[in-house]
């Protein structure tokens, strides 16, 4: 059994939790991952491991997408 170290600065979210925080579906996060888009994530185990996102990474990604005017 693996234990994740969790601190307030670096809490870890599953893909489902990350999707809920971003207001998108897990399928959207899957697609973004396949396209190399969206917030960075880490995989546990082998290639089919579980995707994990940090809250800080999600916040940084959202900030990088902030716009002051529409195109």
Buried (B, 14 or more C-beta within 10 A) or exposed (E): EEEEEEEEEEEBBBBEBBBEBBEBEBEBBBEBBEEEEBBEBEEEEEEEEEBBBBBEBBEEBEEEEEEEEEE
